[in-house]
Amino acid sequence: MKLLERLQNPSANSYSGGLPHDGFVMLDPAVEVLDVEIAEHRLLSHRYFETGMVVPPGDGLLEFVTTLINEPVNLTALRAQFDDQHIVEKMLASLRQHGFMHVTSQARPSAEQLEHLRSIAERARTSTLRRSIVIDLDAESSIEQISTRLNDEIHPPELLLCCAQLADHKSILGELARLRQTGIIRMHQTVVQTRHLPCDRELRRLLVRLGASVYLDRISWPVPNHPIAGLKEMVGDCVAVHLIMTPDLSILNETERVRLLTWAASAFISGLCLRLDPEALWPVSDAVEDDFVAIFNAVRAIENTLGDVLILDLPSDEVLLGHAASSTPRVGLSDFAKRFRAAYLRWRLPLLKACENDNSWSQVPEVEDKLVRAQEDLIPNHPELLLLKPGSIVVDVCGGLGRVARRLSPAVGKDGLVISVEMFRCLSDLARRFASERNFTNLHFRPGLAQRLALPDASVDAAINEWTGGIWELGLGPSMVKEMARVVRPGGRIAITHRLVQLHLASLAQPWVQYNEIYDWIRKACVHPDLTIIAERIWGQVVPSLVGEHASLWRKQYMPRLINPFDVIYRFDDSPDTRADVYLTIIAQRQ
C-alpha cells in the first residue's frame, strides 16, 4: 500500500523511536478519529491527555491509524503491509511521542496495565511541555520559595498567584517584577487571581512590570450586581483584567449574552473566565452531546464579540495543541463530566485546526524576520514617526507572532509597554513564548479583536497595524482604525502598513498585486474626525529566496501531526527572478 511520495532527503529525518523490531503496538483506547474533515485533514482526539493530532491527506495515512485501533498489532506484520518503511517509522514514532500509541504485549492491556503505559507516556510528554505553578500568596510564601520553584522548571511556566486582596501583597509582587526584569526568573505568563482589586497606582504599575493579568473572582452572571471597586483604575493603567463568572443555562439566551457584552464593552475588560460545571448546569445529568455543543457555541458567540473567553474547567488551547501540560486532576471525574470534556475536544479541535493553513508564512521569529527584515522595517527604524520615546505605551493591533512588538521594544524602553493584540489565542501564546525565551519584559500579548480593543479612551501613546490583509478584505479596516484613534491620546499617532505590490524585476510589466484597492481602503479609513493624515511613506525590500529553507517553518501548523508533508528543504524557487515588495505606510495624528 502506497502512503505518500517519499520525502526528499529521508535519511535526515529517519529514526526508529526505540520501537522493538517484533513487538506489539496499539492506539490508546482514549484516542478517537473525529468525524470531521478540515481541508482534507482528519483529526485525532486523545481524551486522556486532552490533546489533538492531525492526519494529513495522503493515500493510506488514515488507514494506517485505524489499523492500530482496539487490539495490539504486531510490528513486523504491520511493516510488511506498507511500501515505504521510512514513513511507517516516522508515523509510529510520532504517535508514540505524543502518547497516542503504546508498546504492549500481544494481549490487550488490562486497566491497570493501561494506566502504567499512560504514566510512562505522560512522563515522556511532560518533559517537553510547559507546566503551571499555583502559589497561594495568603499562605506563608516567600520570594525565595517562589523563585526556586520557577527556576526548577525546564520551560518558563505559567504562574498563578492567588490572594484575597491585591493590596496585601505589594511587596512580593514588586520583588517578582524586579526579578523578572533583571532576568533572574522567567514566566511564560503570570496571572494574579483575587477577589478585591483596589490598590494604589504603584502596585498597578508593578503588575504591568510583572507582565501580569488579573483575574477577578466571584463576579455574578451575567453582569455584576454592583460597580466593581478598582476596575476603572486597573484598566486605565493598561492592566488586563478578566472576570471569573459561573454562568447558568441562561447563557443560551441571546438577550442575556447581549446584556453581558454591553456591560463588558463599557468596562473595557480584557476577557472572561467561565466556570462550566456540567453537573451544576444539568443536575440530573440528562444532557446529551447536542446540549453540550449548544453551551460551547454560546461561549463562542461571546468570544466572537468580546475577543477573549477562557473556560477554566476545560483544557486550554495550549493543552489541546500539545504546548502545555494539563493541570486538571483526572481522578474523581464522573462519567458525565468525562462525556462533557470529550465533547469539548470534539468541538474545539476542528476550530483550532481551522486556524492553520498552507500559505507561505512563518512559525518562528527567525523565519518571520526574513519576510520583513529588521534593517528595512520602517517604523522600528524610525520610531520618531510615531513620536515614540522611553516610557511610551503602544498597542500593536493584529500582532500575530509578535514581530512588530519585539522590534518596537527598544524604542519604548524598560519603562514603556507594547501591548500586542491578536485574534487567535494560539498565536498570542506563541508570541508570548518567543518573547519569554528572548527575555523581553516590556511586551504584553493579549487575545482580542481589532474592532474592539479592550483599552479605555486615550490610554496609549501610539497604535500600529502591519500587513493584515484579512482585516481589509473582511471590511473591518474602518472599525479597526476607529478603535486605534479612540485609544490613542490627543497628539498621539497611528500607523498602518500594507504591501502595495510585489515586483518581478525581470518583468516589471507583470506586478503581483494582492489587493488593488488597498491604498483607497486605508486612506478612506483614516478619514476620521479625530485624525489628520500627516505622512505617507513608500518603502520596500528585495524578497528573500526560500531555497535552502525548511518548508515547515513557512507554514501555519500549530497542532502535532502524524507526519509532516512539509518536512523538506526547498530546492528551487517558484520565481527565480529577483522580486521586490513595495509597502505603503500611512501615519495619522489624533487631534
Secondary structure, 3 states (H helix, E strand, C coil): CCCCCCCCCHHHCCCCCCCCCCCEEEECCCEEEEEEEECCEEEEEECCCCEEEEECCCCCHHHHHHHCCCCCEEHHHHHHCCCCHHHHHHHHHHHHHCCCEEEECCCCCCHHHHHHHHHHHHHHHHCCCECEEEEECCCCCCHHHHHHHHHCCCCCCEEEEECCEHHHHHHHHHHHHHHHHCCCCCCCEEEEEECECCCCHHHHHHHHHHCEEEEEEEECCCCCCCCCCCHHHHHHCCCCEEEEECCCHHHHCHHHHHHHHHHHHHHCCCEEEECCCHHHHCCCCCCCHHHHHHHHHHHHHHHHHHCCEEECCCCCHHHHCCCECCCCCCCCCCHHHHHHHHHHHHHHHHHHHCCCECCCCCCCHHHHHHHCCHHHCHHHHCHHHHCCCCCCEEEEECCCCCHHHHHHHHHHCCCCEEEEEECCHHHHHHHHHHHHHCCCCCEEEEECECCECCCCCCCEEEEEEECCHHHHHCCCHHHHHHHHHHHEEEEEEEEEEEEEEEEECCCCCCCECCCCCHHHHHHHHCCCCCEEEEEEEEEEEECCCCCCCEHHHHCECCCCECCCCCCCECCCCCCCCCEEEEEEEEEEEEC
